Amino acid sequence: MESFSHIVILPAAFVLDLVVGDPRALPHPVRWMGTAISAAEKPFRNLTSNPIVGGLFFALALILATWLAAWGLVRTAAAIHPLVGTALQVVLVATAVSARSLWDAAGSVWKALDKGRLQDARQQVAMIVGRDTAGLELNGVARATVESVAENFVDGVVSPIFYAAVGGAPLAMAYKMVNTLDSMVGYRNERYLLFGRASARIDDAANFLPARLSVPVIAAAAQWLFNSGGAAFKCAVQQGRHHISPNAGLPEAAFAGALRVRLGGTDSYRGIRVEKPVIGAGHPPPETDHIPRACSLLLLSSALWVLLAWGVETLIRIVA
């Protein structure tokens, strides 16, 4: 019974995320993680005069505390009844997955563009990207949206499902803390260049394997949807490493090949122009209609990944 209960966690969590998403009215672990990060920053900065060492202890302490808290909650729930423990794991893993929120966010941008409301689209896309959006034209908004969907496929789907399959909800929650740390302190600016270095490196390490596993999954979904699986895989292999990130370039290049669009190029961050390598050279920039296509690719890729992870996990449990 307990083994069967564990087997249903991944598909149940994925379905729960698709149905419910992340309602703002309900408490969410990521908000608590953000509060913990903000509260812990100053004490750990004062812990040592070396900001790199302080940042390392800061990241490790928060990641371990998150794993322990989730582990304790799951153990307590399972002690009440195994099904209660399983239900809690489903809920926790669902909060770590963000396929629905990505779909909704990109869909909001698409709806605004489709109705000709460029200013509204700029405001919507500003909620999911870090670049300056006030001056973006239609192609720039579409590109930012497609890039966000592609990059966050790993952070929001592949990695949390991967770590949930390996170590259940506690490890998925620990990964979510890793990802939240990177999003809050993993910046190359004056404040976080040294203190946030460990958080950024841990995030790179945590996403290294999932990012590479995402490529064949995206290619399979692209073949099914657009008959472009070969182009997706080829673009990821040949151009994915051009990205400044060791991981983000792979899914972005796979999406670029799948959708036959050009990503990357010039962006502005707080008024500073940043030149990014072009991915998908030779293709046109994304248009409005590429956003729902990217969302379809996201959804099918997510479903295929969950099915694959669930199948491998089930097989291992049966054999063990």
Residue frames as qw, qx, qy, qz and C-alpha x, y, z in Angstrom:
[[0.000, 0.885, 0.466, 0.000, 0.00, 0.00, 0.00],
 [0.296, -0.814, 0.094, 0.491, 2.75, 2.44, 0.96],
 [0.424, -0.161, 0.594, 0.665, 4.74, 1.63, -2.21],
 [0.234, 0.601, 0.664, 0.379, 1.64, 2.22, -4.35],
 [0.127, -0.923, -0.287, 0.222, 0.97, 5.50, -2.55],
 [0.355, -0.619, 0.309, 0.629, 4.48, 6.75, -3.37],
 [0.418, 0.156, 0.685, 0.576, 4.07, 5.78, -7.01],
 [0.160, 0.778, 0.571, 0.208, 1.12, 8.15, -7.49],
 [0.297, -0.711, -0.143, 0.621, 2.91, 11.25, -6.15],
 [0.247, -0.233, 0.418, 0.843, 4.46, 12.51, -9.39],
 [0.001, -0.379, -0.686, -0.620, 1.42, 12.24, -11.70],
 [0.244, -0.759, -0.596, 0.092, -0.97, 13.42, -8.98],
 [0.318, -0.614, -0.066, 0.720, 1.22, 16.45, -8.21],
 [0.173, -0.037, 0.510, 0.842, 1.46, 17.36, -11.90],
 [0.115, -0.562, -0.716, -0.398, -2.30, 17.11, -12.39],
 [0.313, -0.754, -0.447, 0.365, -2.89, 19.14, -9.22],
 [0.269, -0.420, 0.147, 0.854, -0.59, 21.88, -10.53],
 [0.053, 0.191, 0.635, 0.746, -2.38, 21.94, -13.88],
 [0.227, -0.653, -0.694, -0.200, -5.81, 22.14, -12.25],
 [0.390, -0.819, -0.328, 0.264, -5.10, 24.49, -9.36],
 [0.424, 0.698, -0.105, 0.568, -1.88, 26.30, -10.25],
 [0.432, -0.096, -0.472, 0.762, -0.59, 28.71, -7.60],
 [0.180, -0.825, -0.456, -0.281, -3.59, 30.61, -6.20],
 [0.227, 0.488, -0.297, 0.789, -2.42, 33.88, -4.70],
 [0.569, -0.576, 0.015, -0.586, -5.01, 33.65, -1.95],
 [0.948, -0.295, -0.118, 0.022, -3.41, 30.48, -0.55],
 [0.396, -0.783, 0.452, 0.161, -0.06, 30.27, 1.29],
 [0.851, 0.484, -0.192, 0.072, 2.83, 29.08, -0.86],
 [0.841, -0.368, 0.029, 0.395, 6.16, 27.63, 0.29],
 [0.574, 0.391, 0.092, 0.714, 8.12, 29.90, -2.05],
 [0.150, -0.837, -0.048, -0.523, 6.78, 32.98, -0.24],
 [0.753, -0.655, 0.062, 0.023, 7.95, 31.51, 3.06],
 [0.829, 0.024, 0.104, 0.549, 11.31, 30.73, 1.49],
 [0.307, 0.667, 0.081, 0.674, 11.61, 34.31, 0.30],
 [0.442, -0.837, 0.014, -0.322, 10.83, 35.58, 3.79],
 [0.871, -0.416, 0.098, 0.240, 13.44, 33.25, 5.29],
 [0.697, 0.316, 0.097, 0.636, 16.07, 34.36, 2.77],
 [0.047, 0.794, 0.026, 0.606, 15.46, 38.03, 3.51],
 [0.627, -0.752, 0.059, -0.193, 15.56, 37.45, 7.26],
 [0.903, -0.277, 0.133, 0.301, 18.72, 35.33, 7.19],
 [0.619, 0.649, -0.022, 0.443, 20.80, 37.52, 4.88],
 [0.073, -0.870, 0.263, -0.409, 22.00, 40.06, 7.44],
 [0.754, -0.558, 0.337, -0.078, 22.98, 37.53, 10.17],
 [0.914, 0.086, 0.249, 0.309, 25.00, 35.47, 7.72],
 [0.436, 0.782, -0.078, 0.440, 26.65, 38.56, 6.24],
 [0.275, -0.824, 0.340, -0.359, 27.78, 39.44, 9.77],
 [0.966, -0.250, 0.069, 0.014, 28.97, 35.90, 10.44],
 [0.758, -0.162, 0.258, 0.577, 32.33, 36.40, 8.73],
 [0.000, -0.738, 0.177, 0.651, 34.29, 39.12, 7.00],
 [0.110, -0.169, 0.802, 0.563, 34.55, 36.92, 3.91],
 [0.595, 0.254, 0.098, -0.756, 31.30, 37.41, 1.91],
 [0.586, 0.246, -0.690, -0.346, 31.91, 34.30, -0.19],
 [0.240, 0.013, -0.918, 0.316, 32.17, 32.08, 2.89],
 [0.288, 0.190, 0.510, -0.788, 29.22, 33.81, 4.55],
 [0.612, 0.277, -0.235, -0.703, 27.17, 33.32, 1.40],
 [0.477, 0.154, -0.857, -0.122, 28.08, 29.64, 1.27],
 [0.050, -0.116, -0.848, 0.515, 26.98, 29.03, 4.86],
 [0.410, 0.252, 0.182, -0.858, 23.86, 31.11, 4.19],
 [0.626, 0.223, -0.489, -0.565, 22.85, 28.99, 1.19],
 [0.425, 0.075, -0.900, 0.067, 23.68, 25.62, 2.77],
 [0.087, 0.105, 0.718, -0.683, 21.87, 26.44, 6.00],
 [0.531, 0.250, 0.095, -0.804, 18.68, 27.49, 4.24],
 [0.618, 0.218, -0.640, -0.400, 18.69, 24.50, 1.87],
 [0.311, 0.023, -0.911, 0.271, 19.27, 22.05, 4.73],
 [0.231, 0.150, 0.555, -0.785, 16.63, 23.74, 6.90],
 [0.611, 0.219, -0.197, -0.735, 14.12, 23.48, 4.07],
 [0.572, 0.128, -0.793, -0.162, 14.81, 19.77, 3.56],
 [0.152, -0.035, -0.845, 0.512, 14.55, 19.09, 7.30],
 [0.388, 0.166, 0.317, -0.849, 11.29, 21.04, 7.64],
 [0.682, 0.200, -0.382, -0.590, 9.70, 19.21, 4.69],
 [0.478, 0.121, -0.867, 0.074, 11.02, 15.86, 5.90],
 [0.042, 0.054, 0.737, -0.673, 9.62, 16.47, 9.37],
 [0.542, 0.188, 0.100, -0.813, 6.21, 17.47, 8.03],
 [0.679, 0.196, -0.585, -0.398, 6.02, 14.42, 5.76],
 [0.338, 0.079, -0.890, 0.295, 7.12, 12.07, 8.56],
 [0.232, 0.100, 0.575, -0.778, 4.54, 13.55, 10.92],
 [0.642, 0.217, -0.126, -0.725, 1.79, 13.29, 8.33],
 [0.614, 0.189, -0.744, -0.187, 2.75, 9.69, 7.49],
 [0.096, 0.050, -0.857, 0.504, 2.66, 8.81, 11.20],
 [0.510, 0.151, 0.307, -0.789, -0.98, 9.91, 11.25],
 [0.824, 0.309, 0.457, -0.129, -1.71, 7.72, 8.23],
 [0.529, -0.107, 0.562, 0.627, 0.34, 6.74, 5.15],
 [0.305, 0.656, 0.565, 0.397, -2.26, 8.28, 2.86],
 [0.158, -0.965, -0.137, 0.158, -2.03, 11.57, 4.76],
 [0.479, -0.559, 0.400, 0.546, 1.72, 11.55, 4.22],
 [0.464, 0.238, 0.652, 0.550, 1.26, 10.79, 0.54],
 [0.133, 0.869, 0.453, 0.151, -1.33, 13.56, 0.16],
 [0.280, -0.890, 0.076, 0.351, 1.03, 16.05, 1.78],
 [0.502, -0.276, 0.548, 0.609, 3.83, 15.02, -0.57],
 [0.372, 0.561, 0.622, 0.401, 1.51, 15.50, -3.54],
 [0.031, -0.967, -0.251, 0.028, 0.66, 19.01, -2.39],
 [0.415, -0.740, 0.274, 0.452, 4.28, 19.94, -1.68],
 [0.505, -0.019, 0.624, 0.597, 5.55, 18.64, -5.03],
 [0.270, 0.746, 0.549, 0.263, 2.69, 20.43, -6.80],
 [0.136, -0.968, -0.062, 0.203, 3.81, 23.71, -5.24],
 [0.475, -0.509, 0.472, 0.541, 7.33, 23.08, -6.56],
 [0.408, 0.277, 0.693, 0.526, 6.02, 22.61, -10.12],
 [0.123, 0.597, 0.157, -0.777, 4.95, 25.69, -12.08],
 [0.245, 0.194, 0.757, 0.574, 3.71, 24.45, -15.45],
 [0.037, 0.769, 0.635, 0.065, 0.29, 26.04, -14.92],
 [0.182, -0.846, -0.101, 0.491, 1.67, 29.38, -13.75],
 [0.289, -0.306, 0.534, 0.733, 4.03, 29.52, -16.74],
 [0.169, 0.433, 0.782, 0.415, 1.13, 28.72, -19.06],
 [0.062, -0.855, -0.494, 0.144, -1.05, 31.39, -17.46],
 [0.263, -0.716, 0.103, 0.639, 1.66, 34.06, -17.46],
 [0.231, -0.130, 0.641, 0.720, 2.58, 33.51, -21.10],
 [0.109, 0.564, 0.780, 0.250, -1.09, 33.27, -22.02],
 [0.085, -0.849, -0.328, 0.406, -1.74, 36.69, -20.48],
 [0.188, -0.518, 0.383, 0.741, 0.96, 38.21, -22.66],
 [0.182, 0.149, 0.811, 0.536, -0.42, 36.49, -25.76],
 [0.063, 0.725, 0.685, -0.036, -3.98, 37.68, -25.09],
 [0.096, -0.810, -0.072, 0.574, -2.81, 41.27, -24.74],
 [0.162, -0.360, 0.588, 0.706, -0.78, 41.12, -27.95],
 [0.180, 0.330, 0.867, 0.327, -3.57, 39.35, -29.81],
 [0.036, 0.836, 0.537, -0.110, -5.91, 42.23, -28.92],
 [0.402, 0.676, 0.079, 0.612, -3.34, 44.82, -29.97],
 [0.426, -0.893, 0.007, -0.142, -2.68, 46.02, -26.41],
 [0.688, 0.416, -0.392, 0.447, 1.10, 46.31, -26.56],
 [0.103, -0.604, 0.431, -0.663, 1.41, 48.34, -23.36],
 [0.828, -0.339, 0.200, -0.400, -0.57, 45.74, -21.42],
 [0.956, 0.180, -0.192, 0.127, 1.61, 43.02, -22.92],
 [0.374, 0.576, -0.458, 0.564, 4.74, 44.86, -21.78],
 [0.434, -0.523, 0.409, -0.609, 3.37, 45.00, -18.25],
 [0.961, -0.120, 0.060, -0.241, 2.45, 41.33, -18.30],
 [0.854, 0.321, -0.293, 0.284, 5.82, 40.19, -19.59],
 [0.062, 0.680, -0.455, 0.571, 7.59, 42.34, -16.99],
 [0.740, -0.449, 0.281, -0.415, 6.18, 39.95, -14.38],
 [0.984, -0.030, 0.172, 0.041, 8.12, 36.97, -15.76],
 [0.750, 0.394, -0.070, 0.526, 11.40, 38.47, -17.04],
 [0.520, -0.611, -0.146, 0.579, 14.13, 40.61, -15.52],
 [0.401, 0.160, 0.312, 0.846, 14.89, 42.78, -18.55],
 [0.161, 0.373, 0.142, -0.903, 13.52, 46.27, -19.18],
 [0.300, 0.405, 0.842, 0.194, 10.19, 45.94, -20.96],
 [0.158, 0.720, 0.297, -0.607, 8.89, 49.50, -21.27],
 [0.233, 0.652, -0.358, -0.627, 10.39, 50.00, -24.73],
 [0.369, -0.047, 0.897, 0.237, 9.87, 46.53, -26.17],
 [0.505, 0.233, -0.347, -0.756, 8.10, 46.24, -29.50],
 [0.902, 0.002, 0.009, -0.432, 5.88, 43.30, -30.42],
 [0.817, 0.312, -0.472, 0.111, 8.76, 41.02, -31.45],
 [0.158, 0.457, -0.648, 0.588, 10.66, 41.89, -28.30],
 [0.618, -0.246, 0.391, -0.636, 7.70, 41.04, -26.08],
 [0.947, 0.135, -0.142, -0.255, 7.13, 37.77, -27.95],
 [0.623, 0.427, -0.585, 0.296, 10.82, 36.85, -27.71],
 [0.137, -0.429, 0.620, -0.642, 10.97, 37.59, -24.00],
 [0.794, -0.129, 0.234, -0.546, 7.89, 35.42, -23.43],
 [0.923, 0.246, -0.288, -0.071, 9.16, 32.46, -25.45],
 [0.412, 0.479, -0.633, 0.448, 12.57, 32.66, -23.78],
 [0.384, -0.376, 0.532, -0.654, 10.96, 32.73, -20.33],
 [0.918, -0.005, 0.058, -0.393, 8.78, 29.71, -21.09],
 [0.819, 0.366, -0.425, 0.117, 11.76, 27.77, -22.45],
 [0.230, 0.480, -0.641, 0.553, 14.18, 28.60, -19.63],
 [0.464, -0.297, 0.492, -0.674, 11.64, 28.09, -16.87],
 [0.888, 0.046, -0.338, -0.307, 10.64, 24.70, -18.24],
 [0.629, 0.187, -0.656, 0.374, 13.73, 23.34, -16.47],
 [0.001, 0.230, -0.545, 0.806, 13.41, 25.39, -13.26],
 [0.534, -0.074, 0.224, -0.812, 9.66, 24.98, -13.03],
 [0.912, 0.080, -0.072, -0.396, 9.05, 21.45, -14.27],
 [0.796, 0.326, -0.499, 0.106, 12.03, 19.25, -15.10],
 [0.243, 0.406, -0.670, 0.572, 14.15, 19.88, -12.01],
 [0.498, -0.277, 0.460, -0.681, 11.43, 19.73, -9.33],
 [0.938, 0.064, -0.071, -0.334, 10.00, 16.53, -10.83],
 [0.668, 0.411, -0.575, 0.233, 13.52, 15.08, -11.10],
 [0.064, 0.368, -0.682, 0.628, 14.30, 15.76, -7.46],
 [0.709, -0.161, 0.263, -0.634, 10.86, 14.61, -6.32],
 [0.923, 0.178, -0.303, -0.160, 11.49, 11.31, -8.12],
 [0.536, 0.383, -0.627, 0.416, 14.89, 10.97, -6.47],
 [0.249, 0.019, -0.692, 0.677, 14.05, 12.08, -2.93],
 [0.156, -0.650, -0.739, 0.085, 10.35, 12.79, -2.63],
 [0.049, -0.927, -0.282, -0.244, 8.81, 16.07, -1.53],
 [0.529, -0.762, 0.055, 0.370, 11.65, 16.99, 0.89],
 [0.551, -0.152, 0.416, 0.707, 14.23, 17.01, -1.90],
 [0.234, 0.649, 0.510, 0.513, 11.84, 18.83, -4.24],
 [0.262, -0.943, -0.206, 0.004, 11.38, 21.51, -1.56],
 [0.589, -0.546, 0.227, 0.552, 15.15, 21.73, -1.05],
 [0.466, 0.245, 0.490, 0.694, 15.55, 22.27, -4.79],
 [0.030, 0.851, 0.419, 0.314, 12.90, 24.98, -4.68],
 [0.426, -0.853, 0.004, 0.302, 14.92, 26.77, -2.01],
 [0.586, -0.174, 0.412, 0.676, 18.00, 26.46, -4.26],
 [0.291, 0.531, 0.537, 0.587, 16.06, 28.04, -7.11],
 [0.190, -0.927, -0.309, -0.092, 14.60, 30.78, -4.90],
 [0.558, -0.631, 0.130, 0.523, 18.03, 31.62, -3.51],
 [0.491, 0.072, 0.465, 0.733, 19.37, 32.04, -7.03],
 [0.107, 0.716, 0.503, 0.472, 16.45, 34.25, -8.05],
 [0.330, -0.922, -0.202, -0.011, 16.92, 36.50, -4.99],
 [0.415, -0.820, 0.297, 0.259, 20.68, 36.67, -4.38],
 [0.774, -0.001, 0.474, 0.419, 22.32, 35.02, -7.39],
 [0.391, 0.911, 0.130, 0.036, 23.02, 38.31, -9.16],
 [0.706, 0.085, 0.023, 0.703, 26.29, 39.64, -10.56],
 [0.008, 0.882, 0.089, 0.463, 25.89, 43.07, -9.04],
 [0.137, 0.588, -0.511, 0.612, 27.77, 44.93, -6.35],
 [0.611, -0.431, 0.340, -0.571, 25.58, 43.64, -3.52],
 [0.922, -0.091, 0.299, -0.228, 25.51, 39.96, -4.43],
 [0.602, 0.627, -0.491, -0.053, 28.52, 39.31, -6.64],
 [0.211, 0.392, -0.834, 0.325, 30.41, 37.67, -3.77],
 [0.428, -0.096, 0.662, -0.608, 27.73, 36.89, -1.19],
 [0.797, 0.284, 0.206, -0.492, 25.40, 35.33, -3.77],
 [0.328, 0.535, -0.726, -0.280, 28.08, 33.42, -5.65],
 [0.155, -0.105, 0.969, -0.159, 27.50, 30.14, -3.78],
 [0.549, 0.398, 0.530, -0.509, 23.74, 30.34, -4.33],
 [0.564, 0.633, -0.252, -0.467, 24.24, 30.86, -8.06],
 [0.212, 0.450, -0.859, -0.121, 26.77, 28.02, -8.34],
 [0.332, 0.048, 0.887, -0.318, 24.57, 25.61, -6.37],
 [0.623, 0.519, 0.271, -0.519, 21.66, 26.44, -8.67],
 [0.449, 0.606, -0.554, -0.353, 23.86, 25.79, -11.72],
 [0.007, 0.273, -0.960, 0.066, 24.89, 22.42, -10.29],
 [0.459, 0.212, 0.729, -0.461, 21.35, 21.45, -9.34],
 [0.639, 0.599, 0.150, -0.458, 20.03, 22.19, -12.85],
 [0.004, 0.559, -0.716, -0.418, 22.98, 20.76, -14.77],
 [0.177, 0.033, 0.971, 0.160, 21.59, 17.25, -15.36],
 [0.364, 0.596, 0.640, -0.321, 17.89, 18.22, -15.62],
 [0.269, 0.738, -0.161, -0.598, 18.73, 20.84, -18.27],
 [0.081, 0.396, -0.816, -0.413, 20.41, 18.22, -20.40],
 [0.221, 0.236, 0.944, -0.066, 17.65, 15.70, -19.88],
 [0.360, 0.621, 0.347, -0.604, 15.14, 18.32, -21.04],
 [0.153, 0.486, -0.526, -0.681, 16.53, 18.39, -24.59],
 [0.079, -0.037, -0.936, -0.341, 15.32, 14.97, -25.84],
 [0.117, 0.523, 0.765, -0.356, 11.99, 15.52, -24.09],
 [0.228, 0.662, 0.031, -0.713, 11.47, 18.87, -25.84],
 [0.128, 0.335, -0.727, -0.586, 12.57, 17.29, -29.12],
 [0.050, 0.243, 0.967, 0.054, 10.04, 14.46, -28.73],
 [0.179, 0.665, 0.537, -0.488, 7.24, 16.93, -28.00],
 [0.157, 0.611, -0.271, -0.727, 8.33, 19.12, -30.93],
 [0.025, 0.102, -0.889, -0.446, 8.23, 16.15, -33.28],
 [0.093, 0.462, 0.870, -0.147, 4.73, 15.30, -32.13],
 [0.128, 0.757, 0.369, -0.523, 3.41, 18.86, -32.38],
 [0.253, 0.848, -0.147, -0.441, 5.35, 20.49, -35.20],
 [0.923, 0.318, 0.100, 0.195, 7.36, 17.73, -36.89],
 [0.281, 0.848, -0.310, 0.325, 10.50, 19.60, -35.82],
 [0.840, -0.532, 0.091, 0.056, 12.05, 17.24, -33.31],
 [0.824, 0.149, 0.068, 0.543, 15.27, 16.91, -35.27],
 [0.234, 0.712, -0.006, 0.661, 15.63, 20.67, -35.58],
 [0.533, -0.792, 0.055, -0.294, 15.02, 21.11, -31.85],
 [0.897, -0.349, 0.115, 0.246, 17.65, 18.55, -30.90],
 [0.698, 0.362, 0.084, 0.612, 20.18, 19.83, -33.43],
 [0.024, 0.817, -0.023, 0.576, 19.81, 23.45, -32.34],
 [0.680, -0.716, 0.092, -0.127, 20.20, 22.49, -28.67],
 [0.900, -0.150, 0.136, 0.387, 23.35, 20.47, -29.33],
 [0.595, 0.411, 0.136, 0.677, 24.96, 23.02, -31.64],
 [0.070, 0.620, 0.020, 0.782, 23.89, 26.33, -30.09],
 [0.635, -0.685, -0.340, -0.109, 22.77, 25.62, -26.53],
 [0.722, -0.330, -0.161, 0.587, 26.27, 26.15, -25.16],
 [0.309, 0.472, 0.117, 0.817, 26.42, 29.68, -26.64],
 [0.391, -0.811, -0.279, -0.335, 24.21, 31.01, -23.86],
 [0.023, 0.657, -0.495, 0.568, 25.82, 32.79, -20.91],
 [0.713, -0.359, 0.424, -0.429, 24.13, 30.30, -18.58],
 [0.024, -0.323, 0.937, 0.130, 25.51, 26.73, -18.52],
 [0.253, 0.256, 0.917, -0.171, 21.94, 25.41, -18.38],
 [0.385, 0.610, 0.338, -0.605, 19.38, 27.90, -19.73],
 [0.230, 0.524, -0.517, -0.637, 20.77, 27.82, -23.26],
 [0.088, -0.029, 0.978, 0.188, 19.86, 24.16, -23.80],
 [0.259, 0.559, 0.764, -0.192, 16.06, 24.40, -23.42],
 [0.217, 0.750, 0.022, -0.624, 16.05, 27.82, -25.11],
 [0.087, 0.430, -0.709, -0.552, 17.92, 26.42, -28.11],
 [0.155, 0.200, 0.964, 0.080, 15.62, 23.40, -28.22],
 [0.264, 0.703, 0.519, -0.409, 12.57, 25.70, -28.23],
 [0.147, 0.680, -0.292, -0.656, 14.19, 27.90, -30.89],
 [0.005, 0.205, -0.879, -0.431, 14.74, 24.90, -33.14],
 [0.188, 0.386, 0.895, -0.120, 11.31, 23.48, -32.45],
 [0.227, 0.791, 0.410, -0.392, 9.51, 26.76, -33.20],
 [0.593, 0.377, 0.326, 0.633, 12.00, 27.83, -35.88],
 [0.061, -0.976, -0.128, -0.162, 12.56, 31.24, -34.31],
 [0.517, 0.417, -0.345, 0.664, 15.55, 33.38, -33.37],
 [0.577, -0.780, -0.240, 0.041, 16.13, 34.01, -29.67],
 [0.648, -0.340, -0.005, 0.682, 18.78, 36.00, -27.83],
 [0.322, 0.668, 0.226, 0.632, 20.26, 39.26, -29.02],
 [0.160, 0.296, -0.279, 0.899, 20.25, 42.70, -27.41],
 [0.435, -0.698, -0.565, -0.067, 18.37, 43.34, -24.16],
 [0.039, 0.605, -0.255, 0.754, 18.39, 46.11, -21.57],
 [0.631, -0.460, -0.583, 0.224, 18.67, 45.61, -17.82],
 [0.351, -0.793, -0.244, 0.435, 18.13, 48.71, -15.69],
 [0.233, 0.941, -0.073, -0.235, 19.13, 50.85, -18.62],
 [0.251, -0.601, 0.691, 0.314, 22.28, 48.86, -19.43],
 [0.780, 0.428, -0.280, -0.360, 22.43, 47.19, -22.84],
 [0.571, -0.355, 0.740, 0.021, 23.45, 43.55, -22.74],
 [0.567, 0.446, -0.536, -0.439, 24.43, 41.63, -25.86],
 [0.744, -0.155, 0.621, -0.192, 23.40, 37.97, -25.68],
 [0.140, -0.202, 0.848, 0.469, 24.43, 35.31, -28.17],
 [0.646, 0.201, -0.182, -0.713, 21.86, 34.69, -30.87],
 [0.366, -0.035, 0.928, -0.065, 20.25, 31.25, -30.75],
 [0.535, 0.553, 0.633, -0.080, 18.37, 29.98, -33.77],
 [0.025, -0.565, 0.334, 0.754, 20.33, 32.09, -36.23],
 [0.017, 0.011, -0.794, -0.607, 18.75, 32.12, -39.67],
 [0.090, -0.577, -0.810, -0.049, 15.20, 32.04, -38.33],
 [0.087, -0.638, -0.161, -0.748, 12.90, 35.07, -37.93],
 [0.069, -0.172, 0.612, -0.769, 12.18, 36.57, -34.50],
 [0.022, 0.386, 0.904, -0.180, 9.09, 35.27, -32.66],
 [0.256, -0.326, -0.305, -0.858, 5.69, 36.68, -33.51],
 [0.546, -0.253, 0.311, -0.736, 2.53, 36.76, -31.42],
 [0.910, 0.020, -0.188, -0.369, 1.40, 33.32, -32.58],
 [0.582, 0.327, -0.696, 0.265, 4.63, 31.71, -31.41],
 [0.254, -0.375, 0.581, -0.676, 3.60, 32.26, -27.78],
 [0.844, -0.078, 0.229, -0.479, 0.70, 29.75, -27.77],
 [0.853, 0.339, -0.396, 0.004, 2.90, 27.35, -29.73],
 [0.238, 0.461, -0.687, 0.509, 5.56, 27.67, -27.05],
 [0.542, -0.264, 0.467, -0.647, 2.90, 27.04, -24.40],
 [0.940, 0.119, -0.085, -0.307, 1.74, 23.90, -26.21],
 [0.663, 0.420, -0.564, 0.257, 5.33, 22.73, -26.40],
 [0.120, -0.441, 0.625, -0.632, 5.74, 23.44, -22.69],
 [0.752, -0.157, 0.291, -0.571, 2.63, 21.48, -21.75],
 [0.949, 0.206, -0.204, -0.123, 3.38, 18.41, -23.85],
 [0.472, 0.492, -0.611, 0.403, 7.05, 18.41, -22.84],
 [0.336, -0.413, 0.554, -0.640, 5.98, 18.60, -19.19],
 [0.893, -0.043, 0.143, -0.424, 3.57, 15.71, -19.57],
 [0.850, 0.356, -0.381, 0.079, 6.17, 13.58, -21.35],
 [0.217, 0.522, -0.639, 0.522, 8.77, 14.36, -18.67],
 [0.572, -0.309, 0.471, -0.596, 6.41, 13.46, -15.83],
 [0.955, 0.125, -0.047, -0.264, 5.47, 10.24, -17.62],
 [0.680, 0.460, -0.510, 0.256, 9.14, 9.37, -18.12],
 [0.032, -0.479, 0.635, -0.606, 10.13, 10.18, -14.53],
 [0.749, -0.182, 0.310, -0.556, 7.11, 8.30, -13.18],
 [0.934, 0.234, -0.234, -0.133, 7.89, 5.26, -15.34],
 [0.502, 0.462, -0.612, 0.399, 11.53, 5.12, -14.24],
 [0.282, -0.403, 0.567, -0.661, 10.61, 5.62, -10.58],
 [0.872, -0.063, 0.127, -0.469, 7.91, 2.93, -10.77],
 [0.855, 0.323, -0.404, 0.040, 10.28, 0.48, -12.43],
 [0.247, 0.474, -0.658, 0.530, 12.94, 1.06, -9.77],
 [0.520, -0.300, 0.467, -0.649, 10.42, 0.52, -6.97],
 [0.941, 0.083, -0.065, -0.323, 9.16, -2.68, -8.57],
 [0.731, 0.394, -0.509, 0.228, 12.65, -4.05, -9.07],
 [0.041, 0.454, -0.627, 0.632, 13.77, -3.00, -5.59]]
